[in-house]
């Protein structure tokens, strides 16, 4: 698949969307990028990260995809999400400051469960959706939720540490073929779990 539109939901520092854009610009200059984050500081940081690498994206300060679903419905060929997935007290979810970047509420699913239907609205017919999860998030149940919306899934990357096991799950619509990730995209995706664990462990220690 040659993606035309790519999005990161919850862009944080902008590292993931910048890495994706850097990799894909060697294959196509026609890809358009979008990124969202509820934190204005994250939006500014992502903009600076992209600019430092000579890249551009439409960066939107919003809660997941609030207010943009109708405009971008069914357009995204690749969506990547490195969500707040660390199990925390419910009151920490959406808390102002850095805590919101990892606080996932009970079972780390509070934000994830809101992201899934938003992705369903945004993803193109042949699109791919990648999400980082912990074992504590019950990945098999996440796959079941997406299955009920018409998606097949598989774990494309798994990394274990002494503290936890991280997965990157790929979803695609069951009525389309599961075209294997090309070598470059697969290599890029394989880096996400290590980065995401660094983020969560750094701030929870």
ZALUMMI-72952 format. One record per atom (N, C-alpha, C, O): y negated, z, x. Coordinates in Angstrom, 2 decimals. Layout:
// residues N
{{Y Z X}}
...
***
This chain:
// residues 205
{{1.20 0.00 0.83}}
{{0.00 0.00 0.00}}
{{-1.25 0.00 0.87}}
{{-1.34 0.75 1.84}}
{{-2.22 -0.83 0.52}}
{{-3.51 -0.85 1.17}}
{{-4.52 -0.16 0.25}}
{{-4.99 -0.77 -0.71}}
{{-4.85 1.10 0.52}}
{{-5.74 1.83 -0.38}}
{{-7.15 1.26 -0.39}}
{{-7.65 0.80 0.63}}
{{-7.77 1.31 -1.57}}
{{-9.17 0.90 -1.71}}
{{-10.08 2.11 -1.88}}
{{-11.22 2.11 -1.42}}
{{-9.54 3.15 -2.58}}
{{-10.32 4.36 -2.84}}
{{-9.50 5.58 -2.47}}
{{-8.35 5.72 -2.89}}
{{-10.09 6.47 -1.66}}
{{-9.40 7.68 -1.21}}
{{-10.29 8.89 -1.49}}
{{-11.52 8.81 -1.39}}
{{-9.66 10.00 -1.82}}
{{-10.43 11.21 -2.14}}
{{-9.76 12.45 -1.56}}
{{-8.54 12.56 -1.52}}
{{-10.60 13.38 -1.12}}
{{-10.13 14.73 -0.82}}
{{-10.78 15.68 -1.81}}
{{-12.00 15.68 -1.96}}
{{-9.98 16.48 -2.47}}
{{-10.47 17.51 -3.38}}
{{-10.50 18.83 -2.62}}
{{-9.46 19.30 -2.16}}
{{-11.68 19.42 -2.50}}
{{-11.83 20.66 -1.72}}
{{-11.94 20.33 -0.25}}
{{-11.05 20.68 0.53}}
{{-13.02 19.67 0.14}}
{{-13.10 19.09 1.49}}
{{-13.41 20.10 2.59}}
{{-13.14 19.81 3.76}}
{{-13.95 21.26 2.26}}
{{-14.17 22.28 3.29}}
{{-15.02 21.78 4.44}}
{{-16.19 21.43 4.26}}
{{-14.43 21.76 5.64}}
{{-15.16 21.33 6.84}}
{{-15.28 19.83 6.95}}
{{-16.08 19.33 7.74}}
{{-14.50 19.10 6.16}}
{{-14.51 17.65 6.24}}
{{-13.53 17.07 7.23}}
{{-13.49 15.86 7.43}}
{{-12.74 17.93 7.86}}
{{-11.81 17.45 8.89}}
{{-10.78 16.49 8.31}}
{{-10.50 15.45 8.91}}
{{-10.22 16.82 7.15}}
{{-9.13 16.00 6.61}}
{{-9.62 14.62 6.18}}
{{-9.03 13.61 6.57}}
{{-10.70 14.56 5.40}}
{{-11.20 13.26 4.95}}
{{-11.71 12.43 6.13}}
{{-11.58 11.21 6.12}}
{{-12.27 13.09 7.14}}
{{-12.72 12.38 8.33}}
{{-11.54 11.81 9.11}}
{{-11.60 10.68 9.59}}
{{-10.47 12.59 9.23}}
{{-9.27 12.11 9.94}}
{{-8.66 10.93 9.21}}
{{-8.24 9.95 9.83}}
{{-8.60 11.01 7.88}}
{{-8.05 9.92 7.09}}
{{-8.88 8.66 7.26}}
{{-8.34 7.57 7.47}}
{{-10.20 8.80 7.17}}
{{-11.09 7.65 7.30}}
{{-11.02 7.04 8.70}}
{{-11.08 5.83 8.86}}
{{-10.90 7.89 9.70}}
{{-10.80 7.41 11.08}}
{{-9.54 6.57 11.26}}
{{-9.56 5.52 11.90}}
{{-8.44 7.06 10.70}}
{{-7.18 6.34 10.82}}
{{-7.21 5.01 10.06}}
{{-6.75 3.99 10.57}}
{{-7.74 5.03 8.85}}
{{-7.69 3.84 8.00}}
{{-8.72 2.77 8.40}}
{{-8.54 1.60 8.07}}
{{-9.79 3.16 9.10}}
{{-10.80 2.14 9.42}}
{{-10.28 1.13 10.42}}
{{-10.84 0.04 10.54}}
{{-9.20 1.46 11.13}}
{{-8.59 0.50 12.04}}
{{-7.78 -0.54 11.28}}
{{-7.42 -1.58 11.83}}
{{-7.48 -0.25 10.00}}
{{-6.68 -1.15 9.19}}
{{-7.51 -1.90 8.16}}
{{-7.20 -3.04 7.80}}
{{-8.58 -1.26 7.68}}
{{-9.42 -1.90 6.67}}
{{-10.79 -1.25 6.66}}
{{-10.92 -0.03 6.74}}
{{-11.81 -2.08 6.56}}
{{-13.19 -1.57 6.50}}
{{-13.67 -1.50 5.05}}
{{-14.82 -1.13 4.80}}
{{-12.80 -1.85 4.10}}
{{-13.21 -1.94 2.70}}
{{-12.88 -0.68 1.89}}
{{-13.15 -0.63 0.69}}
{{-12.31 0.32 2.54}}
{{-11.93 1.54 1.82}}
{{-13.17 2.38 1.52}}
{{-14.04 2.55 2.38}}
{{-13.25 2.89 0.30}}
{{-14.33 3.80 -0.07}}
{{-13.77 5.22 -0.18}}
{{-12.67 5.43 -0.69}}
{{-14.54 6.19 0.32}}
{{-14.08 7.57 0.39}}
{{-14.94 8.48 -0.49}}
{{-16.15 8.30 -0.63}}
{{-14.27 9.45 -1.07}}
{{-14.92 10.45 -1.90}}
{{-14.40 11.83 -1.49}}
{{-13.25 11.97 -1.06}}
{{-15.25 12.82 -1.62}}
{{-14.83 14.19 -1.31}}
{{-15.58 15.15 -2.23}}
{{-16.76 14.94 -2.54}}
{{-14.90 16.20 -2.66}}
{{-15.54 17.19 -3.53}}
{{-15.34 18.59 -2.97}}
{{-14.36 18.88 -2.29}}
{{-16.30 19.44 -3.27}}
{{-16.17 20.86 -2.97}}
{{-17.18 21.62 -3.81}}
{{-18.28 21.14 -4.06}}
{{-16.80 22.80 -4.24}}
{{-17.68 23.62 -5.07}}
{{-18.74 24.33 -4.24}}
{{-19.74 24.80 -4.77}}
{{-18.51 24.40 -2.92}}
{{-19.39 25.14 -2.02}}
{{-20.43 24.19 -1.40}}
{{-20.05 23.28 -0.67}}
{{-21.72 24.39 -1.68}}
{{-22.76 23.50 -1.11}}
{{-22.72 23.45 0.41}}
{{-22.99 22.40 1.00}}
{{-22.39 24.57 1.04}}
{{-22.32 24.58 2.51}}
{{-21.19 23.68 2.99}}
{{-21.34 22.99 4.00}}
{{-20.05 23.67 2.28}}
{{-18.94 22.78 2.64}}
{{-19.34 21.32 2.50}}
{{-18.96 20.49 3.31}}
{{-20.10 21.02 1.47}}
{{-20.58 19.65 1.26}}
{{-21.45 19.22 2.44}}
{{-21.31 18.11 2.95}}
{{-22.36 20.09 2.86}}
{{-23.22 19.78 4.00}}
{{-22.41 19.62 5.28}}
{{-22.68 18.72 6.08}}
{{-21.43 20.50 5.47}}
{{-20.61 20.45 6.67}}
{{-19.77 19.18 6.72}}
{{-19.65 18.54 7.77}}
{{-19.20 18.80 5.58}}
{{-18.41 17.57 5.51}}
{{-19.28 16.36 5.82}}
{{-18.86 15.46 6.54}}
{{-20.47 16.35 5.27}}
{{-21.40 15.25 5.54}}
{{-21.69 15.13 7.04}}
{{-21.72 14.03 7.59}}
{{-21.91 16.27 7.68}}
{{-22.20 16.28 9.11}}
{{-20.99 15.83 9.92}}
{{-21.14 15.12 10.91}}
{{-19.80 16.25 9.51}}
{{-18.58 15.87 10.22}}
{{-18.36 14.37 10.15}}
{{-18.05 13.74 11.16}}
{{-18.52 13.81 8.97}}
{{-18.38 12.36 8.80}}
{{-19.42 11.60 9.62}}
{{-19.11 10.63 10.30}}
{{-20.67 12.06 9.54}}
{{-21.75 11.40 10.26}}
{{-21.51 11.41 11.76}}
{{-21.80 10.44 12.45}}
{{-20.97 12.52 12.26}}
{{-20.71 12.63 13.70}}
{{-19.67 11.62 14.17}}
{{-19.62 11.28 15.35}}
{{-18.84 11.15 13.24}}
{{-17.81 10.16 13.57}}
{{-18.17 8.76 13.10}}
{{-17.34 7.85 13.12}}
{{-19.42 8.58 12.68}}
{{-19.87 7.28 12.25}}
{{-19.24 6.82 10.95}}
{{-19.03 5.62 10.75}}
{{-18.93 7.77 10.06}}
{{-18.24 7.46 8.82}}
{{-19.10 7.87 7.62}}
{{-20.02 8.67 7.75}}
{{-18.77 7.31 6.46}}
{{-19.50 7.64 5.25}}
{{-18.54 7.91 4.10}}
{{-17.44 7.36 4.04}}
{{-18.98 8.77 3.20}}
{{-18.23 9.06 1.97}}
{{-19.22 9.54 0.93}}
{{-20.30 10.03 1.25}}
{{-18.83 9.40 -0.31}}
{{-19.60 10.01 -1.39}}
{{-19.11 11.44 -1.54}}
{{-17.97 11.66 -1.95}}
{{-19.94 12.40 -1.22}}
{{-19.55 13.80 -1.25}}
{{-20.23 14.46 -2.45}}
{{-21.45 14.40 -2.60}}
{{-19.44 15.09 -3.27}}
{{-19.93 15.60 -4.55}}
{{-19.72 17.11 -4.61}}
{{-18.61 17.60 -4.42}}
{{-20.79 17.82 -4.89}}
{{-20.69 19.28 -5.04}}
{{-20.31 19.57 -6.49}}
{{-21.14 19.51 -7.40}}
{{-19.04 19.88 -6.70}}
{{-18.53 20.13 -8.04}}
{{-17.26 20.95 -7.97}}
{{-16.65 21.06 -6.91}}
{{-16.87 21.51 -9.09}}
{{-15.64 22.31 -9.18}}
{{-14.46 21.37 -9.40}}
{{-14.27 20.86 -10.51}}
{{-13.68 21.14 -8.37}}
{{-12.53 20.22 -8.33}}
{{-13.00 18.79 -8.57}}
{{-13.33 18.09 -7.61}}
{{-13.04 18.34 -9.83}}
{{-13.53 17.00 -10.11}}
{{-14.37 17.00 -11.39}}
{{-14.47 15.99 -12.08}}
{{-14.96 18.13 -11.69}}
{{-15.73 18.27 -12.92}}
{{-16.90 17.29 -12.95}}
{{-17.68 17.22 -12.00}}
{{-17.00 16.55 -14.04}}
{{-18.12 15.64 -14.22}}
{{-17.95 14.26 -13.62}}
{{-18.79 13.39 -13.82}}
{{-16.86 14.04 -12.87}}
{{-16.67 12.72 -12.25}}
{{-15.39 12.04 -12.71}}
{{-15.13 10.89 -12.36}}
{{-14.58 12.76 -13.50}}
{{-13.31 12.20 -13.93}}
{{-13.44 10.91 -14.70}}
{{-12.65 9.98 -14.50}}
{{-14.42 10.83 -15.59}}
{{-14.58 9.63 -16.41}}
{{-14.99 8.44 -15.54}}
{{-14.50 7.33 -15.73}}
{{-15.90 8.67 -14.60}}
{{-16.39 7.57 -13.75}}
{{-15.31 7.06 -12.81}}
{{-15.24 5.86 -12.54}}
{{-14.48 7.95 -12.30}}
{{-13.49 7.57 -11.29}}
{{-12.06 7.57 -11.83}}
{{-11.11 7.48 -11.06}}
{{-11.91 7.66 -13.12}}
{{-10.58 7.75 -13.74}}
{{-9.69 6.56 -13.34}}
{{-10.08 5.40 -13.48}}
{{-8.49 6.90 -12.85}}
{{-7.50 5.89 -12.52}}
{{-7.82 5.03 -11.32}}
{{-7.22 3.96 -11.14}}
{{-8.76 5.46 -10.48}}
{{-9.20 4.63 -9.36}}
{{-8.62 5.03 -8.02}}
{{-8.48 4.18 -7.14}}
{{-8.28 6.29 -7.82}}
{{-7.94 6.77 -6.49}}
{{-6.52 6.36 -6.06}}
{{-5.54 6.67 -6.73}}
{{-6.45 5.66 -4.94}}
{{-5.16 5.23 -4.41}}
{{-4.51 6.30 -3.54}}
{{-3.28 6.36 -3.44}}
{{-5.32 7.15 -2.92}}
{{-4.81 8.28 -2.14}}
{{-5.67 9.49 -2.45}}
{{-6.90 9.43 -2.35}}
{{-5.03 10.58 -2.84}}
{{-5.73 11.85 -3.02}}
{{-5.03 12.89 -2.15}}
{{-3.81 13.03 -2.21}}
{{-5.80 13.61 -1.36}}
{{-5.25 14.66 -0.52}}
{{-5.91 15.99 -0.90}}
{{-7.11 16.06 -1.13}}
{{-5.10 17.03 -0.95}}
{{-5.60 18.35 -1.33}}
{{-4.98 19.40 -0.43}}
{{-3.76 19.53 -0.36}}
{{-5.82 20.14 0.25}}
{{-5.41 21.30 1.04}}
{{-6.04 22.50 0.33}}
{{-7.09 22.98 0.75}}
{{-5.40 22.99 -0.74}}
{{-6.07 23.91 -1.67}}
{{-6.10 25.36 -1.20}}
{{-5.44 25.71 -0.22}}
{{-6.87 26.19 -1.88}}
{{-6.76 27.65 -1.67}}
{{-5.39 28.09 -2.20}}
{{-5.21 28.20 -3.42}}
{{-4.44 28.35 -1.31}}
{{-3.07 28.59 -1.75}}
{{-2.52 29.96 -1.38}}
{{-1.36 30.27 -1.67}}
{{-3.32 30.78 -0.73}}
{{-2.84 32.09 -0.28}}
{{-2.84 33.06 -1.46}}
{{-3.87 33.23 -2.11}}
{{-1.70 33.72 -1.77}}
{{-1.68 34.70 -2.86}}
{{-2.66 35.84 -2.59}}
{{-2.62 36.48 -1.53}}
{{-3.54 36.09 -3.55}}
{{-4.57 37.11 -3.42}}
{{-4.79 37.76 -4.78}}
{{-4.30 37.25 -5.79}}
{{-5.52 38.85 -4.83}}
{{-5.94 39.37 -6.14}}
{{-6.74 38.32 -6.90}}
{{-7.49 37.54 -6.31}}
{{-6.58 38.31 -8.22}}
{{-7.24 37.31 -9.04}}
{{-8.75 37.30 -8.87}}
{{-9.38 36.24 -8.93}}
{{-9.34 38.47 -8.65}}
{{-10.80 38.54 -8.58}}
{{-11.37 37.86 -7.33}}
{{-12.57 37.62 -7.26}}
{{-10.53 37.55 -6.35}}
{{-11.01 36.87 -5.14}}
{{-11.14 35.37 -5.33}}
{{-11.82 34.71 -4.53}}
{{-10.52 34.81 -6.36}}
{{-10.58 33.38 -6.60}}
{{-12.01 32.99 -7.00}}
{{-12.59 33.58 -7.91}}
{{-12.55 32.00 -6.31}}
{{-13.91 31.55 -6.60}}
{{-14.98 32.48 -6.06}}
{{-16.17 32.29 -6.36}}
{{-14.58 33.48 -5.28}}
{{-15.53 34.42 -4.71}}
{{-16.47 33.69 -3.75}}
{{-16.05 32.79 -3.03}}
{{-17.73 34.08 -3.76}}
{{-18.70 33.43 -2.89}}
{{-18.35 33.70 -1.43}}
{{-17.89 34.79 -1.08}}
{{-18.57 32.69 -0.59}}
{{-18.31 32.85 0.82}}
{{-16.97 32.23 1.22}}
{{-16.35 31.50 0.45}}
{{-16.55 32.54 2.44}}
{{-15.38 31.91 3.04}}
{{-14.09 32.28 2.31}}
{{-13.11 31.53 2.38}}
{{-14.07 33.41 1.62}}
{{-12.86 33.84 0.92}}
{{-12.35 32.77 -0.04}}
{{-11.14 32.61 -0.20}}
{{-13.24 32.05 -0.67}}
{{-12.85 31.05 -1.67}}
{{-12.06 29.90 -1.07}}
{{-11.40 29.16 -1.80}}
{{-12.11 29.74 0.26}}
{{-11.41 28.62 0.88}}
{{-9.91 28.84 0.96}}
{{-9.15 27.90 1.15}}
{{-9.48 30.10 0.81}}
{{-8.03 30.34 0.84}}
{{-7.50 31.14 -0.35}}
{{-6.30 31.11 -0.61}}
{{-8.37 31.85 -1.07}}
{{-7.90 32.74 -2.14}}
{{-7.34 31.95 -3.32}}
{{-8.06 31.21 -3.98}}
{{-6.03 32.14 -3.57}}
{{-5.37 31.37 -4.61}}
{{-4.91 32.17 -5.81}}
{{-4.27 31.62 -6.71}}
{{-5.23 33.48 -5.85}}
{{-4.81 34.28 -6.99}}
{{-3.31 34.56 -6.99}}
{{-2.66 34.45 -5.96}}
{{-2.78 34.92 -8.14}}
{{-1.37 35.26 -8.25}}
{{-0.49 34.08 -7.83}}
{{-0.63 32.98 -8.35}}
{{0.42 34.32 -6.90}}
{{1.31 33.29 -6.35}}
{{0.56 32.13 -5.69}}
{{1.15 31.10 -5.37}}
{{-0.75 32.31 -5.47}}
{{-1.54 31.26 -4.84}}
{{-1.70 30.02 -5.71}}
{{-1.98 28.94 -5.19}}
{{-1.53 30.16 -7.03}}
{{-1.49 29.00 -7.91}}
{{-2.72 28.83 -8.81}}
{{-2.81 27.84 -9.54}}
{{-3.64 29.76 -8.77}}
{{-4.76 29.73 -9.70}}
{{-5.54 28.41 -9.62}}
{{-5.84 27.80 -10.65}}
{{-5.86 27.99 -8.42}}
{{-6.62 26.76 -8.24}}
{{-5.70 25.54 -8.30}}
{{-6.05 24.52 -8.90}}
{{-4.54 25.64 -7.70}}
{{-3.58 24.52 -7.71}}
{{-3.30 24.05 -9.12}}
{{-3.29 22.85 -9.39}}
{{-3.07 24.99 -10.04}}
{{-2.72 24.61 -11.41}}
{{-3.87 23.92 -12.14}}
{{-3.64 23.21 -13.11}}
{{-5.10 24.12 -11.68}}
{{-6.24 23.40 -12.25}}
{{-6.43 22.03 -11.61}}
{{-6.98 21.12 -12.22}}
{{-5.97 21.89 -10.38}}
{{-6.11 20.63 -9.66}}
{{-5.16 19.56 -10.20}}
{{-5.52 18.39 -10.29}}
{{-3.95 19.96 -10.56}}
{{-2.92 18.98 -10.94}}
{{-3.34 18.05 -12.07}}
{{-3.19 16.84 -11.93}}
{{-3.85 18.56 -13.21}}
{{-4.28 17.62 -14.26}}
{{-5.47 16.77 -13.86}}
{{-5.61 15.64 -14.34}}
{{-6.34 17.28 -12.99}}
{{-7.47 16.49 -12.51}}
{{-6.98 15.31 -11.69}}
{{-7.50 14.20 -11.81}}
{{-5.99 15.56 -10.85}}
{{-5.40 14.48 -10.05}}
{{-4.76 13.43 -10.95}}
{{-4.89 12.23 -10.71}}
{{-4.08 13.88 -11.98}}
{{-3.44 12.97 -12.93}}
{{-4.46 12.01 -13.53}}
{{-4.16 10.83 -13.75}}
{{-5.66 12.51 -13.80}}
{{-6.70 11.66 -14.36}}
{{-7.26 10.67 -13.35}}
{{-7.60 9.54 -13.69}}
{{-7.34 11.09 -12.10}}
{{-8.01 10.28 -11.07}}
{{-7.11 9.26 -10.40}}
{{-7.59 8.23 -9.94}}
{{-5.81 9.53 -10.32}}
{{-4.91 8.72 -9.52}}
{{-4.68 7.34 -10.14}}
{{-4.53 7.21 -11.35}}
{{-4.66 6.32 -9.29}}
{{-4.40 4.96 -9.76}}
{{-2.92 4.81 -10.11}}
{{-2.11 5.68 -9.80}}
{{-2.58 3.71 -10.74}}
{{-1.21 3.50 -11.21}}
{{-0.20 3.54 -10.06}}
{{0.92 4.02 -10.24}}
{{-0.60 3.04 -8.90}}
{{0.31 3.02 -7.74}}
{{-0.12 4.03 -6.68}}
{{0.29 3.93 -5.52}}
{{-0.94 5.00 -7.08}}
{{-1.51 5.93 -6.12}}
{{-0.54 6.97 -5.60}}
{{0.51 7.22 -6.20}}
{{-0.91 7.56 -4.48}}
{{-0.16 8.65 -3.85}}
{{-1.02 9.90 -3.81}}
{{-2.22 9.84 -3.52}}
{{-0.40 11.02 -4.10}}
{{-1.06 12.32 -4.10}}
{{-0.32 13.23 -3.14}}
{{0.89 13.41 -3.26}}
{{-1.05 13.81 -2.19}}
{{-0.47 14.73 -1.21}}
{{-1.12 16.10 -1.37}}
{{-2.34 16.20 -1.45}}
{{-0.30 17.14 -1.41}}
{{-0.83 18.50 -1.52}}
{{-0.07 19.43 -0.57}}
{{1.14 19.33 -0.41}}
{{-0.81 20.33 0.06}}
{{-0.23 21.34 0.94}}
{{0.10 22.58 0.12}}
{{-0.74 23.05 -0.66}}
{{1.30 23.12 0.29}}
{{1.69 24.33 -0.44}}
{{2.43 25.29 0.49}}
{{2.96 24.90 1.53}}
{{2.45 26.54 0.07}}
{{3.28 27.57 0.69}}
{{4.54 27.76 -0.15}}
{{4.57 27.39 -1.32}}
{{5.56 28.33 0.45}}
{{6.75 28.69 -0.31}}
{{6.39 29.62 -1.46}}
{{6.97 29.53 -2.54}}
{{5.43 30.52 -1.22}}
{{5.01 31.48 -2.24}}
{{4.42 30.80 -3.47}}
{{4.38 31.41 -4.54}}
{{3.97 29.54 -3.33}}
{{3.40 28.81 -4.46}}
{{4.46 28.25 -5.40}}
{{4.14 27.70 -6.46}}
{{5.75 28.38 -5.01}}
{{6.86 27.82 -5.79}}
{{6.72 26.30 -5.89}}
{{6.47 25.77 -6.98}}
{{6.88 25.58 -4.77}}
{{6.71 24.13 -4.78}}
{{7.60 23.41 -5.79}}
{{7.18 22.41 -6.37}}
{{8.82 23.89 -6.00}}
{{9.71 23.22 -6.95}}
{{9.13 23.27 -8.36}}
{{9.31 22.33 -9.14}}
{{8.44 24.36 -8.69}}
{{7.84 24.46 -10.02}}
{{6.62 23.55 -10.13}}
{{6.36 23.00 -11.20}}
{{5.88 23.39 -9.03}}
{{4.77 22.44 -9.00}}
{{5.30 21.03 -9.25}}
{{4.70 20.26 -10.00}}
{{6.42 20.70 -8.62}}
{{7.04 19.39 -8.82}}
{{7.47 19.21 -10.28}}
{{7.37 18.11 -10.83}}
{{7.93 20.29 -10.90}}
{{8.34 20.22 -12.30}}
{{7.14 19.95 -13.21}}
{{7.23 19.15 -14.14}}
{{6.03 20.61 -12.93}}
{{4.81 20.39 -13.70}}
{{4.39 18.93 -13.60}}
{{4.04 18.30 -14.60}}
{{4.42 18.39 -12.39}}
{{4.03 17.00 -12.20}}
{{5.06 16.05 -12.81}}
{{4.71 14.97 -13.29}}
{{6.32 16.45 -12.79}}
{{7.36 15.61 -13.41}}
{{7.11 15.44 -14.90}}
{{7.33 14.37 -15.46}}
{{6.64 16.51 -15.52}}
{{6.33 16.45 -16.95}}
{{5.15 15.53 -17.25}}
{{4.97 15.08 -18.38}}
{{4.34 15.25 -16.22}}
{{3.23 14.31 -16.37}}
{{3.62 12.90 -15.91}}
{{2.80 11.99 -15.93}}
{{4.90 12.74 -15.51}}
{{5.39 11.41 -15.16}}
{{5.46 11.08 -13.69}}
{{5.44 9.91 -13.32}}
{{5.54 12.12 -12.83}}
{{5.53 11.88 -11.39}}
{{6.84 12.26 -10.72}}
{{7.45 13.28 -11.04}}
{{7.26 11.43 -9.80}}
{{8.34 11.78 -8.89}}
{{7.71 12.44 -7.66}}
{{6.50 12.37 -7.46}}
{{8.54 13.08 -6.84}}
{{8.00 13.80 -5.69}}
{{9.03 13.94 -4.59}}
{{10.23 13.82 -4.82}}
{{8.53 14.20 -3.41}}
{{9.39 14.59 -2.30}}
{{8.55 15.33 -1.27}}
{{7.35 15.11 -1.16}}
{{9.20 16.20 -0.53}}
{{8.53 16.89 0.57}}
{{8.52 15.95 1.76}}
{{9.58 15.54 2.23}}
{{7.34 15.62 2.25}}
{{7.25 14.67 3.36}}
{{7.09 15.38 4.71}}
{{7.40 14.81 5.76}}
{{6.62 16.61 4.67}}
{{6.48 17.39 5.90}}
{{6.77 18.85 5.58}}
{{6.37 19.36 4.54}}
{{7.48 19.52 6.47}}
{{7.72 20.95 6.32}}
{{7.58 21.61 7.68}}
{{8.14 21.14 8.67}}
{{6.83 22.68 7.72}}
{{6.63 23.43 8.96}}
{{6.82 24.91 8.68}}
{{6.28 25.44 7.71}}
{{7.59 25.56 9.51}}
{{7.84 26.99 9.31}}
{{7.25 27.79 10.46}}
{{7.26 27.36 11.61}}
{{6.74 28.97 10.13}}
{{6.25 29.91 11.12}}
{{6.98 31.23 10.89}}
{{7.83 31.34 10.00}}
{{6.65 32.22 11.69}}
{{7.27 33.53 11.49}}
{{6.82 34.15 10.18}}
{{7.53 34.98 9.61}}
{{5.66 33.75 9.69}}
{{5.11 34.35 8.48}}
{{5.42 33.57 7.21}}
{{5.60 34.17 6.15}}
{{5.48 32.23 7.29}}
{{5.58 31.46 6.06}}
{{6.07 30.05 6.35}}
{{6.10 29.61 7.50}}
{{6.46 29.36 5.29}}
{{6.84 27.96 5.38}}
{{5.85 27.12 4.58}}
{{5.56 27.42 3.42}}
{{5.34 26.08 5.22}}
{{4.37 25.19 4.59}}
{{5.00 23.84 4.30}}
{{5.85 23.36 5.05}}
{{4.56 23.23 3.20}}
{{5.08 21.92 2.82}}
{{3.92 20.99 2.48}}
{{2.90 21.43 1.96}}
{{4.09 19.72 2.76}}
{{3.24 18.70 2.18}}
{{4.12 17.94 1.20}}
{{5.14 17.36 1.58}}
{{3.72 17.94 -0.06}}
{{4.48 17.25 -1.10}}
{{3.74 15.97 -1.48}}
{{2.53 15.97 -1.68}}
{{4.49 14.90 -1.57}}
{{3.94 13.61 -2.00}}
{{4.38 13.36 -3.44}}
{{5.54 13.56 -3.79}}
{{3.44 12.91 -4.27}}
{{3.72 12.55 -5.67}}
{{3.34 11.10 -5.91}}
{{2.37 10.60 -5.34}}
{{4.09 10.44 -6.75}}
{{3.78 9.09 -7.20}}
{{4.35 8.92 -8.60}}
{{5.29 9.60 -8.99}}
{{3.76 8.00 -9.35}}
{{4.20 7.80 -10.72}}
{{5.62 7.24 -10.74}}
{{5.95 6.33 -9.97}}
{{6.46 7.79 -11.62}}
{{7.87 7.41 -11.64}}
{{8.09 5.96 -12.02}}
{{9.13 5.38 -11.69}}
{{7.12 5.34 -12.70}}
{{7.30 3.94 -13.10}}
{{6.88 2.97 -12.01}}
{{6.82 1.76 -12.25}}
{{6.58 3.48 -10.81}}
{{6.26 2.62 -9.68}}
{{7.22 2.92 -8.54}}
{{7.80 4.00 -8.48}}
{{7.38 1.96 -7.66}}
{{8.28 2.15 -6.52}}
{{7.67 3.14 -5.54}}
{{6.46 3.17 -5.34}}
{{8.52 3.95 -4.93}}
{{8.06 4.87 -3.90}}
{{8.04 4.14 -2.57}}
{{8.98 4.23 -1.77}}
{{6.97 3.42 -2.34}}
{{6.84 2.71 -1.08}}
{{6.68 3.74 0.03}}
{{5.85 4.64 -0.07}}
{{7.46 3.60 1.07}}
{{7.41 4.58 2.15}}
{{6.05 4.56 2.83}}
{{5.41 3.52 2.96}}
{{5.63 5.74 3.25}}
{{4.37 5.83 3.99}}
{{4.46 4.97 5.24}}
{{5.47 4.97 5.94}}
{{3.38 4.25 5.53}}
{{3.41 3.52 6.78}}
{{3.34 4.51 7.93}}
{{3.02 5.69 7.73}}
{{3.65 4.04 9.12}}
{{3.81 4.93 10.28}}
{{2.55 5.72 10.55}}
{{2.61 6.92 10.83}}
{{1.39 5.06 10.47}}
{{0.13 5.73 10.81}}
{{-0.21 6.80 9.79}}
{{-0.63 7.89 10.17}}
{{-0.02 6.51 8.49}}
{{-0.32 7.50 7.46}}
{{0.64 8.68 7.56}}
{{0.22 9.83 7.41}}
{{1.91 8.40 7.82}}
{{2.87 9.48 7.96}}
{{2.55 10.39 9.12}}
{{2.70 11.61 9.03}}
{{2.10 9.80 10.22}}
{{1.72 10.59 11.40}}
{{0.53 11.47 11.10}}
{{0.48 12.63 11.50}}
{{-0.44 10.91 10.38}}
{{-1.63 11.68 10.03}}
{{-1.28 12.84 9.10}}
{{-1.74 13.96 9.31}}
{{-0.48 12.58 8.08}}
{{-0.09 13.60 7.12}}
{{0.64 14.75 7.80}}
{{0.49 15.91 7.40}}
{{1.42 14.44 8.84}}
{{2.23 15.48 9.49}}
{{1.38 16.54 10.17}}
{{1.90 17.61 10.49}}
{{0.09 16.28 10.39}}
{{-0.78 17.25 11.04}}
{{-1.34 18.29 10.08}}
{{-1.78 19.35 10.51}}
{{-1.32 18.00 8.79}}
{{-2.00 18.86 7.82}}
{{-1.45 20.28 7.78}}
{{-2.25 21.22 7.77}}
{{-0.13 20.50 7.74}}
{{0.36 21.87 7.62}}
{{-0.09 22.77 8.75}}
{{-0.43 23.93 8.52}}
{{-0.10 22.25 9.98}}
{{-0.52 23.07 11.10}}
{{-1.98 23.46 10.97}}
{{-2.35 24.60 11.25}}
{{-2.80 22.52 10.54}}
{{-4.22 22.80 10.36}}
{{-4.44 23.80 9.25}}
{{-5.26 24.71 9.38}}
{{-3.71 23.64 8.15}}
{{-3.92 24.51 7.01}}
{{-3.44 25.93 7.31}}
{{-4.05 26.90 6.86}}
{{-2.36 26.05 8.07}}
{{-1.91 27.40 8.41}}
{{-2.91 28.09 9.32}}
{{-3.18 29.28 9.17}}
{{-3.47 27.32 10.26}}
{{-4.49 27.89 11.14}}
{{-5.63 28.45 10.32}}
{{-6.16 29.52 10.62}}
{{-6.03 27.72 9.27}}
{{-7.13 28.16 8.44}}
{{-6.79 29.46 7.74}}
{{-7.57 30.42 7.79}}
{{-5.64 29.52 7.09}}
{{-5.31 30.70 6.29}}
{{-5.04 31.92 7.15}}
{{-5.45 33.03 6.81}}
{{-4.34 31.72 8.28}}
{{-4.00 32.87 9.09}}
{{-5.23 33.39 9.83}}
{{-5.35 34.60 10.07}}
{{-6.14 32.49 10.18}}
{{-7.33 32.90 10.92}}
{{-8.15 33.88 10.08}}
{{-8.63 34.89 10.59}}
{{-8.32 33.58 8.81}}
{{-9.22 34.36 8.00}}
{{-8.56 35.52 7.27}}
{{-9.24 36.36 6.69}}
{{-7.21 35.57 7.30}}
{{-6.53 36.67 6.63}}
{{-6.09 37.74 7.60}}
{{-5.53 38.76 7.20}}
{{-6.34 37.52 8.88}}
{{-5.95 38.50 9.88}}
{{-7.04 39.56 10.04}}
{{-6.88 40.48 10.85}}
***
